[in-house]
Amino acid sequence: MILIVDDDRAIRVALTLLLERNNYEVMRAENPAEAMEVVRNHPELELVLMDMNYTLATDGEEGLTLLKQVKVFRPDIPVILMTAWGTIDLAVQGMRNGAFDFITKPWDNGVLMDRIETALTLLGARGKEQGARAVSEHQASSCSSTIIGSSPSLLSVLATAQRVAQTKAPVLITGESGTGKELIAQFIHEQSRRAGKPFVKVNLGGISTSLFESEMFGHKKGSFTDAKNDRTGRFELAEGGTIFLDEIGELELASQVKLLRVLQDQTYEVLGDSVTRRADVRVVCATNADLRQMVNEKTFREDLFYRINLINLHLMPLRERQEDIPLLVDHFIRQTCAANGLPVATASQDAIQFLQTLPFPGNIRELKNLVERTLLLNPDAQLSAADFAASVGVASQPCSVSGVGLSTVVPSGSTLEEIERASIAASIEKHSGNLSLVAKELGISRGALYRKIEKHGL
């Protein structure tokens, strides 16, 4: 059962007709007092759809107070707020206070039903829990790009990803560079009902503000000076499928507003064309930045953060899930041998133990590069710790980091932070300060390298 709370009778009637056509039982309330009567006396209540204002006041305080009261009595019930676009800040305050989602008036019936279905499916309120199908202990092989690992943190992420894949909920994947965020995004797409449609990848860090609209929404010939031909935007390319917005933390504020519009209303306009188009696209975002901190610093819009962060999947760094290293090493060895026509090799136990002591600032990407480099330099039947140590310029006894012209010994018992700092310092000296080569060797992006250099004061 869904409760509609709005002081406007016309809105209550319209929403009632919409929900009943979609086989939902509905109750109505025109003010907070009536709403709380329903909340207290109807345990079968599944969701609340509520306005933010009930008198002549437009500050939203009545709505925020009602939201808090609902959450006190029924913290399990999802609440979707309805607000005008001009009062979007009220919706953000509501999200801070426990609202599940918000939608702007006038609403689109399809968008509203999507949000309601998503809320009920994710919380299992209708008894239609999809239940994640069993994910292999070692890999999610149904994904075209295999996800390798057996650590509890990874299996938990895969189980959640598989469950939310069946909904239209936006997903934010966080984690350090090289942890496999793109693979998880593709896994979500391939486990969803959109699997047969396009999976479009967009690196937002590489799109300037001036080109954002053209890249994302497309343009018509002649719409601006250099528009010599029509261009199809990324959202149109992803129609019916999934769009993966990587490095969303790199998006400029001016572009964030434009992205928020399409995510909120699921509509957009091609540059040079006045026709409004509907975007039937599932949105999955990823970042290695701390978006909450960016919100506090006013460099990332809070309303956009709540719109993309309905479901958050966090990938732990490789150094915190070392049990995945043996499986990853075996996979990368087989992959490299097959690609280069080499006989299949193995890694010795001491090699695995050595690899598990490394900080891997570039995470899985860095491990992959290291395995490939070591195998190509030592095409033996079995790779040893010494082989890997030579490949990275690290003497395995004692723990040290070496580069060309540099030998930095790290005392026994050093922390991972100290080892990471020494690894980066060694690579910087080895490549004479060429940060592009350093980033490539470590298997991380230049942006991630800059942040680590600043972090360690190098």
ChimeraX attribute file (.defattr): number of C-alpha atoms within 10 A of each C-alpha:
attribute: neighborCount
match mode: 1-to-1
recipient: residues
	/A:1	18
	/A:2	20
	/A:3	22
	/A:4	24
	/A:5	27
	/A:6	23
	/A:7	19
	/A:8	13
	/A:9	13
	/A:10	10
	/A:11	15
	/A:12	18
	/A:13	12
	/A:14	10
	/A:15	18
	/A:16	20
	/A:17	14
	/A:18	15
	/A:19	19
	/A:20	12
	/A:21	10
	/A:22	10
	/A:23	10
	/A:24	13
	/A:25	14
	/A:26	16
	/A:27	16
	/A:28	22
	/A:29	20
	/A:30	17
	/A:31	20
	/A:32	23
	/A:33	10
	/A:34	12
	/A:35	21
	/A:36	18
	/A:37	11
	/A:38	16
	/A:39	21
	/A:40	12
	/A:41	9
	/A:42	11
	/A:43	10
	/A:44	10
	/A:45	19
	/A:46	22
	/A:47	22
	/A:48	25
	/A:49	20
	/A:50	26
	/A:51	28
	/A:52	27
	/A:53	20
	/A:54	18
	/A:55	10
	/A:56	6
	/A:57	10
	/A:58	13
	/A:59	12
	/A:60	20
	/A:61	15
	/A:62	17
	/A:63	25
	/A:64	23
	/A:65	14
	/A:66	19
	/A:67	24
	/A:68	16
	/A:69	15
	/A:70	22
	/A:71	17
	/A:72	10
	/A:73	12
	/A:74	15
	/A:75	12
	/A:76	13
	/A:77	21
	/A:78	23
	/A:79	26
	/A:80	26
	/A:81	25
	/A:82	26
	/A:83	22
	/A:84	16
	/A:85	15
	/A:86	9
	/A:87	15
	/A:88	16
	/A:89	15
	/A:90	24
	/A:91	27
	/A:92	20
	/A:93	15
	/A:94	25
	/A:95	22
	/A:96	11
	/A:97	14
	/A:98	18
	/A:99	21
	/A:100	20
	/A:101	22
	/A:102	25
	/A:103	22
	/A:104	18
	/A:105	12
	/A:106	12
	/A:107	13
	/A:108	13
	/A:109	12
	/A:110	10
	/A:111	15
	/A:112	20
	/A:113	14
	/A:114	14
	/A:115	20
	/A:116	20
	/A:117	17
	/A:118	19
	/A:119	25
	/A:120	19
	/A:121	21
	/A:122	20
	/A:123	16
	/A:124	14
	/A:125	19
	/A:126	13
	/A:127	9
	/A:128	11
	/A:129	13
	/A:130	15
	/A:131	13
	/A:132	16
	/A:133	11
	/A:134	11
	/A:135	16
	/A:136	15
	/A:137	13
	/A:138	15
	/A:139	18
	/A:140	18
	/A:141	13
	/A:142	13
	/A:143	16
	/A:144	11
	/A:145	13
	/A:146	14
	/A:147	20
	/A:148	23
	/A:149	22
	/A:150	22
	/A:151	17
	/A:152	13
	/A:153	14
	/A:154	21
	/A:155	20
	/A:156	16
	/A:157	18
	/A:158	24
	/A:159	16
	/A:160	18
	/A:161	24
	/A:162	24
	/A:163	20
	/A:164	23
	/A:165	25
	/A:166	20
	/A:167	20
	/A:168	22
	/A:169	23
	/A:170	21
	/A:171	24
	/A:172	25
	/A:173	24
	/A:174	22
	/A:175	18
	/A:176	20
	/A:177	24
	/A:178	24
	/A:179	22
	/A:180	20
	/A:181	23
	/A:182	19
	/A:183	15
	/A:184	24
	/A:185	27
	/A:186	22
	/A:187	24
	/A:188	25
	/A:189	28
	/A:190	21
	/A:191	19
	/A:192	21
	/A:193	15
	/A:194	20
	/A:195	17
	/A:196	11
	/A:197	16
	/A:198	16
	/A:199	22
	/A:200	18
	/A:201	18
	/A:202	19
	/A:203	14
	/A:204	22
	/A:205	15
	/A:206	12
	/A:207	18
	/A:208	14
	/A:209	15
	/A:210	10
	/A:211	11
	/A:212	21
	/A:213	21
	/A:214	22
	/A:215	18
	/A:216	22
	/A:217	22
	/A:218	23
	/A:219	23
	/A:220	17
	/A:221	15
	/A:222	13
	/A:223	16
	/A:224	11
	/A:225	7
	/A:226	8
	/A:227	15
	/A:228	12
	/A:229	11
	/A:230	16
	/A:231	17
	/A:232	16
	/A:233	18
	/A:234	19
	/A:235	26
	/A:236	21
	/A:237	19
	/A:238	21
	/A:239	19
	/A:240	19
	/A:241	24
	/A:242	28
	/A:243	25
	/A:244	25
	/A:245	21
	/A:246	24
	/A:247	19
	/A:248	22
	/A:249	21
	/A:250	20
	/A:251	21
	/A:252	18
	/A:253	14
	/A:254	12
	/A:255	17
	/A:256	21
	/A:257	13
	/A:258	14
	/A:259	19
	/A:260	17
	/A:261	14
	/A:262	17
	/A:263	18
	/A:264	17
	/A:265	18
	/A:266	17
	/A:267	14
	/A:268	23
	/A:269	16
	/A:270	22
	/A:271	21
	/A:272	16
	/A:273	13
	/A:274	9
	/A:275	10
	/A:276	10
	/A:277	15
	/A:278	15
	/A:279	19
	/A:280	17
	/A:281	23
	/A:282	24
	/A:283	22
	/A:284	26
	/A:285	25
	/A:286	25
	/A:287	19
	/A:288	22
	/A:289	18
	/A:290	11
	/A:291	19
	/A:292	14
	/A:293	11
	/A:294	15
	/A:295	15
	/A:296	11
	/A:297	10
	/A:298	11
	/A:299	17
	/A:300	21
	/A:301	20
	/A:302	18
	/A:303	22
	/A:304	18
	/A:305	19
	/A:306	18
	/A:307	20
	/A:308	22
	/A:309	18
	/A:310	14
	/A:311	18
	/A:312	17
	/A:313	21
	/A:314	19
	/A:315	21
	/A:316	18
	/A:317	20
	/A:318	24
	/A:319	19
	/A:320	12
	/A:321	17
	/A:322	19
	/A:323	15
	/A:324	20
	/A:325	22
	/A:326	20
	/A:327	15
	/A:328	21
	/A:329	23
	/A:330	16
	/A:331	15
	/A:332	18
	/A:333	22
	/A:334	17
	/A:335	14
	/A:336	20
	/A:337	17
	/A:338	12
	/A:339	9
	/A:340	9
	/A:341	8
	/A:342	16
	/A:343	13
	/A:344	16
	/A:345	17
	/A:346	17
	/A:347	21
	/A:348	15
	/A:349	13
	/A:350	13
	/A:351	21
	/A:352	18
	/A:353	14
	/A:354	18
	/A:355	23
	/A:356	19
	/A:357	14
	/A:358	18
	/A:359	20
	/A:360	24
	/A:361	29
	/A:362	25
	/A:363	21
	/A:364	23
	/A:365	19
	/A:366	22
	/A:367	23
	/A:368	21
	/A:369	17
	/A:370	22
	/A:371	24
	/A:372	20
	/A:373	15
	/A:374	21
	/A:375	25
	/A:376	13
	/A:377	13
	/A:378	15
	/A:379	14
	/A:380	17
	/A:381	14
	/A:382	14
	/A:383	22
	/A:384	19
	/A:385	19
	/A:386	16
	/A:387	21
	/A:388	25
	/A:389	22
	/A:390	14
	/A:391	18
	/A:392	19
	/A:393	21
	/A:394	23
	/A:395	18
	/A:396	18
	/A:397	10
	/A:398	11
	/A:399	19
	/A:400	20
	/A:401	25
	/A:402	22
	/A:403	19
	/A:404	13
	/A:405	9
	/A:406	14
	/A:407	15
	/A:408	15
	/A:409	15
	/A:410	16
	/A:411	12
	/A:412	10
	/A:413	9
	/A:414	10
	/A:415	12
	/A:416	15
	/A:417	12
	/A:418	14
	/A:419	23
	/A:420	18
	/A:421	20
	/A:422	21
	/A:423	25
	/A:424	23
	/A:425	21
	/A:426	25
	/A:427	25
	/A:428	21
	/A:429	16
	/A:430	18
	/A:431	15
	/A:432	13
	/A:433	12
	/A:434	12
	/A:435	16
	/A:436	14
	/A:437	16
	/A:438	23
	/A:439	21
	/A:440	16
	/A:441	17
	/A:442	22
	/A:443	24
	/A:444	22
	/A:445	16
	/A:446	15
	/A:447	14
	/A:448	18
	/A:449	22
	/A:450	13
	/A:451	12
	/A:452	16
	/A:453	15
	/A:454	9
	/A:455	10
	/A:456	14
	/A:457	8
	/A:458	12
